[in-house]
Amino acid sequence: MKLVVGLGNPGTKYERTRHNAGFWWVERLAQGARATLRNEGKFHGRVARLAGLAETWLLLPATYMNESGRAVAALAGFYKIEPQEILIVHDELDLPPGTVRLKLGGGTSGHNGLNDIAGRLGSNDFWRLRIGIGHPRDASASEQEVVAYVLSPPRSAEQPLIDDAIARGLDVWPLLAAGDTQAAMLRLHTKPLEP
């Protein structure tokens, strides 16, 4: 992976909301790698380079979720990074809290950040690390209910589950950094054996 992007909304108003799960993951990756995310106007977000890894950039767009693609396209274009070399880390309504999944390409499930990135890159063929946040009540929830849900903090019972999913996603980062996406998927998607 040459570019790892965490999706979310900037500012203290949004920092603890479910929609910022991608920010949380990349911030923890940066912290663990002792990389400092700095504001970069030309890339419309906070950017860091991971020490010891050739051309691996971290990006937290400052454009708000709906225009995440502006930041991704700016950095990817500048460093000539192809879509399949990009990992987008984001919240996922279709997965319950505590679940984390990795996939390449596919649809965007109406996720506005992914929609904008796919549109600006002209491709859906980027990697996604999907952090489950659950869905409000059921699939029949209105659009307003979904928006209110993703822009609210997780319930106290959900936060530890989301934190655990983030930790498991971080555990496979060395595999992703090495390009071993199959091993990363196997580890994330295989249920541990019961004791």
Order of alpha helices (4+ residues) and beta strands (2+ residues): beta-alpha-beta-beta-beta-alpha-beta-beta-alpha-beta-alpha-alpha-alpha-alpha
